[in-house]
Amino acid sequence: MQEKCLSVVIPVYNEEATLAIVVDRLLELPQLLEIVIVDDCSTDGTQEILAALSAKHGEIVAARHEKNRGKTEALKTGFRLTRGDVVIVQDADLEYDPQEIPGVIAPIVDGNADVVFGSRFLVRKATRALYFYHYLGNKCLTFLSNLATNINLTDVETCYKAFRGDIIRQMKLRSSGFGFEIEVTAKVAKLKCAIYETPISYYGRTYEEGKKITGWDGVAAIYYILRYNPLCSLANSFYRMPKFGPLGDGRRVPAARIPLKDPGNQRAALLASDLNQEKVLQIR
């Protein structure tokens, strides 16, 4: 697989204190092709920071929602703008260390995996001790998701999910809020593709420090487990079916790319018409 193969998608909402730090750490990754940052209508100084970062670093592709639409919508916008053979999600709040990304994507780069989940529980690494009820809720949701998918994951709610680019760009994402984690797990499970887990560290935040997920998101996740497992077919999960070869190097198929053009210093995206995108967002 090519050396510059990695697209990192960052959904961001009111993260002015940490966004630049995350970007600086991502820029150190040897396989980095691009950082796609989607500002979900932040109301602090995030927009200005993002504009400065994108002007300084050619690797950054920046977009903004003019109305707050939630994490899943921001990810949908970001995935459509990626070009990399490997795509990973990165939060902007420093709960996950970008320096661990090479280890997360290694099974895909090596041709052994199609999707990789970074697990906070598989093998204990550096993990901040925080809310027991969050831990318990995560374990319950992971159990229910595994029951529906028949996949033995340990951390379905993890941020670090890495994909072959053609898989995530062709996936139909319909959920909202934080529903992405459950929906994407259900849909990759339907593919019967090679899913791996790898241990990661976790530097969690308190609500006072800006944590956003709530108990209501856990309730919504239970609904999504039903909605996207028994009530959603494989045919309704993807625009085009990804191609799979045998294990090993045979899995390395060309990524399905969205054509891009660069007029001057501005980067605009021509989104494929069959993705049913409501409108083309301005790319800054």
C-alpha positions as MATLAB code, in Angstrom:
seq = 'MQEKCLSVVIPVYNEEATLAIVVDRLLELPQLLEIVIVDDCSTDGTQEILAALSAKHGEIVAARHEKNRGKTEALKTGFRLTRGDVVIVQDADLEYDPQEIPGVIAPIVDGNADVVFGSRFLVRKATRALYFYHYLGNKCLTFLSNLATNINLTDVETCYKAFRGDIIRQMKLRSSGFGFEIEVTAKVAKLKCAIYETPISYYGRTYEEGKKITGWDGVAAIYYILRYNPLCSLANSFYRMPKFGPLGDGRRVPAARIPLKDPGNQRAALLASDLNQEKVLQIR';
ca = [
       0.000    0.000    0.000;
       1.247    3.502   -0.791;
       3.200    5.322    1.951;
       0.897    8.380    1.994;
      -2.309    6.400    2.328;
      -4.060    7.806    5.398;
      -7.025   10.175    5.583;
      -7.926   11.351    9.096;
     -11.467   12.695    9.586;
     -12.073   15.022   12.529;
     -15.598   16.136   13.457;
     -15.249   19.216   15.634;
     -17.603   21.291   17.739;
     -16.292   23.960   20.131;
     -12.782   22.537   20.565;
     -10.691   25.722   20.311;
      -8.418   24.629   23.173;
      -7.241   21.349   21.634;
      -7.778   21.368   17.854;
      -4.362   22.824   16.957;
      -2.604   20.352   19.275;
      -4.356   17.400   17.644;
      -3.452   18.670   14.162;
       0.207   19.136   15.112;
       0.395   15.541   16.338;
      -1.334   14.186   13.250;
       1.076   16.008   10.947;
       3.895   13.921   12.423;
       2.411   10.650   11.119;
       4.539    9.244    8.259;
       1.554    7.781    6.359;
      -0.591   10.906    6.531;
      -2.132   11.990    3.235;
      -4.718   14.482    4.505;
      -6.641   15.709    7.532;
     -10.309   16.357    6.798;
     -11.811   18.608    9.497;
     -15.538   19.325    9.607;
     -16.583   22.179   11.894;
     -20.149   21.425   12.987;
     -21.110   25.100   13.447;
     -18.856   25.828   16.425;
     -19.701   28.941   18.425;
     -16.305   29.505   20.053;
     -13.040   30.304   18.255;
     -12.793   26.934   16.471;
     -13.709   28.366   13.061;
     -10.939   30.955   13.160;
      -8.381   28.412   14.368;
      -9.383   26.009   11.606;
      -9.081   28.734    8.960;
      -5.563   29.542   10.156;
      -4.549   25.876   10.227;
      -5.871   25.171    6.736;
      -4.064   28.218    5.349;
      -0.808   27.018    6.900;
      -0.949   23.293    6.140;
      -1.735   21.936    2.677;
      -2.680   18.564    4.167;
      -5.821   20.040    5.738;
      -9.199   19.927    4.000;
     -11.686   22.043    5.977;
     -15.464   22.234    5.787;
     -18.117   23.859    7.945;
     -21.770   23.150    8.612;
     -23.756   26.355    8.823;
     -26.110   24.611   11.274;
     -25.173   22.194   14.058;
     -26.105   18.723   12.788;
     -24.282   16.334   15.139;
     -21.242   14.067   14.995;
     -22.605   11.562   12.487;
     -23.492   14.280    9.955;
     -20.041   15.805   10.356;
     -18.462   12.409    9.720;
     -20.641   11.848    6.647;
     -19.389   15.134    5.205;
     -15.802   14.258    6.088;
     -15.836   10.757    4.616;
     -17.098   12.085    1.280;
     -14.088   14.375    1.062;
     -11.422   11.738    1.728;
      -9.049   10.235   -0.818;
      -6.929    7.854    1.246;
      -6.797    4.088    0.935;
      -7.177    4.045    4.733;
      -9.594    6.315    6.638;
      -9.687    6.769   10.409;
     -11.811    8.895   12.761;
     -10.043   11.198   15.225;
     -11.777   13.275   17.897;
     -10.525   16.823   18.457;
     -10.479   16.652   22.261;
      -7.218   14.729   22.934;
      -8.975   11.792   24.602;
      -7.236    9.619   21.983;
      -3.520    9.944   21.181;
      -2.805   10.443   17.441;
       0.613    8.838   17.900;
      -1.144    5.481   18.326;
      -2.795    5.644   14.900;
      -0.004    3.744   13.069;
      -0.663    0.775   15.349;
      -4.402    0.975   14.745;
      -4.149    1.037   10.952;
      -1.314   -1.511   10.703;
      -3.608   -4.541   10.080;
      -5.147   -2.703    7.095;
      -1.821   -1.446    5.753;
      -0.409   -4.971    6.018;
      -3.331   -6.338    4.001;
      -4.837   -8.442    6.784;
      -7.852   -6.362    7.820;
     -10.600   -4.336    6.204;
     -11.726   -2.567    9.383;
      -9.915   -2.013   12.709;
     -11.388   -0.913   16.047;
      -9.069    0.597   18.641;
     -10.140   -0.954   21.942;
      -9.784    0.737   25.326;
     -10.469   -2.597   27.066;
      -8.743   -5.281   24.980;
      -5.426   -4.874   26.827;
      -5.173   -2.182   29.465;
      -2.891    0.679   28.451;
      -2.819    4.200   29.919;
      -6.465    4.900   30.789;
      -7.826    7.672   32.959;
     -10.158    6.354   35.682;
     -13.453    8.200   35.310;
     -17.174    7.406   35.299;
     -18.104    3.854   36.254;
     -21.601    4.275   34.795;
     -20.081    5.208   31.416;
     -17.916    2.079   31.571;
     -20.914   -0.060   32.494;
     -23.051    1.514   29.764;
     -20.356    0.933   27.170;
     -19.997   -2.710   28.150;
     -23.777   -3.197   27.948;
     -24.006   -1.548   24.530;
     -21.049   -3.584   23.288;
     -22.729   -6.784   24.506;
     -26.031   -5.907   22.810;
     -24.244   -4.931   19.600;
     -22.246   -8.169   19.617;
     -25.443  -10.115   20.199;
     -26.938   -8.537   17.077;
     -23.841   -8.721   14.845;
     -22.240  -11.969   16.116;
     -18.910  -10.109   16.245;
     -16.890  -10.400   19.474;
     -15.820   -6.775   19.927;
     -14.752   -5.349   23.282;
     -15.369   -1.620   22.663;
     -18.086   -0.710   20.157;
     -18.167    2.946   21.285;
     -14.489    3.610   20.617;
     -13.576    6.680   18.560;
     -10.704    4.970   16.765;
     -12.325    3.119   13.910;
     -10.207    2.666   10.779;
     -11.537    1.494    7.418;
     -10.445    0.675    3.938;
     -11.367    3.862    2.146;
     -13.705    2.235   -0.347;
     -15.741    0.662    2.462;
     -16.532    3.813    4.419;
     -17.012    6.045    1.365;
     -19.640    3.689   -0.043;
     -21.501    3.179    3.230;
     -24.967    4.719    3.633;
     -24.980    6.476    6.998;
     -28.497    7.362    8.194;
     -28.237    7.818   11.976;
     -27.799   11.087   13.842;
     -26.011   12.405   16.919;
     -23.578    9.774   18.211;
     -25.368    6.972   16.355;
     -22.407    6.461   14.010;
     -20.638    4.025   16.337;
     -23.501    1.517   16.389;
     -24.561    1.991   12.776;
     -21.111    1.560   11.254;
     -20.470   -1.541   13.358;
     -23.705   -3.121   12.182;
     -22.977   -2.395    8.536;
     -19.382   -3.622    8.419;
     -20.544   -6.788   10.185;
     -23.000   -7.397    7.340;
     -20.077   -7.403    4.884;
     -18.491  -10.438    6.589;
     -15.183   -8.635    6.123;
     -12.023   -8.940    8.237;
     -12.526   -6.864   11.416;
      -9.652   -6.520   13.866;
      -9.205   -4.885   17.275;
      -6.030   -3.370   18.655;
      -5.386   -1.940   22.153;
      -5.229    1.846   22.582;
      -4.807    4.343   25.411;
      -7.616    6.602   26.580;
      -7.281   10.005   28.220;
     -10.913   10.709   29.057;
     -12.405   14.094   29.930;
     -14.919   15.063   32.575;
     -18.072   16.998   31.720;
     -16.438   20.060   33.260;
     -13.609   19.628   30.773;
     -15.981   19.476   27.813;
     -17.237   15.900   27.478;
     -20.462   15.914   25.408;
     -21.983   12.423   25.309;
     -24.895   11.816   27.709;
     -27.106    9.001   28.948;
     -29.698    9.839   26.294;
     -27.126    8.919   23.647;
     -26.961    5.471   25.253;
     -30.726    5.115   24.965;
     -30.531    6.141   21.301;
     -27.791    3.545   20.770;
     -30.154    0.744   21.826;
     -32.623    1.915   19.176;
     -29.851    1.993   16.566;
     -28.827   -1.575   17.428;
     -32.310   -2.679   16.401;
     -32.601   -0.262   13.487;
     -29.350   -1.177   11.740;
     -29.041   -4.876   12.524;
     -32.267   -6.917   12.009;
     -34.159   -4.028   10.383;
     -31.551   -3.026    7.783;
     -30.386   -5.160    4.873;
     -26.921   -5.344    3.342;
     -28.283   -3.919    0.089;
     -29.564   -0.844    1.939;
     -26.250   -0.354    3.743;
     -23.974    0.545    0.803;
     -24.195    2.572   -2.386;
     -21.801    0.161   -4.095;
     -20.512   -3.088   -2.662;
     -16.785   -3.065   -1.812;
     -14.660   -5.718   -3.462;
     -12.882   -8.402   -1.466;
     -10.080  -10.731   -2.406;
      -8.337  -13.462   -0.405;
      -6.604  -12.726    2.872;
      -3.259  -10.967    2.707;
      -2.165   -8.775   -0.205;
      -5.213   -9.770   -2.233;
      -7.345   -7.536   -0.038;
      -5.577   -4.417   -1.263;
      -7.974   -3.086   -3.859;
      -7.928    0.483   -5.198;
      -9.951    2.861   -3.041;
     -13.134    4.289   -4.552;
     -12.156    7.937   -4.811;
     -14.270   11.062   -5.029;
     -12.752   13.333   -7.691;
     -11.210   16.509   -6.338;
      -9.984   19.671   -7.964;
      -7.793   22.427   -6.581;
      -8.485   25.876   -8.011;
      -5.599   28.038   -6.727;
      -5.189   27.736   -2.985;
      -8.846   26.742   -2.474;
      -9.838   23.097   -2.400;
     -13.351   22.183   -3.517;
     -15.030   18.808   -3.522;
     -17.195   17.457   -6.295;
     -19.359   14.972   -4.442;
     -20.634   11.950   -6.363;
     -24.264   12.422   -7.349;
     -25.330    8.971   -6.195;
     -24.463    9.866   -2.591;
     -27.653   11.942   -2.405;
     -25.860   14.806   -0.663;
     -28.310   17.588    0.133;
     -25.887   20.301   -0.927;
     -22.211   20.802   -1.574;
     -20.661   22.506    1.414;
     -18.134   25.261    0.978;
     -14.636   23.958    1.529;
     -12.360   26.524    3.104;
];
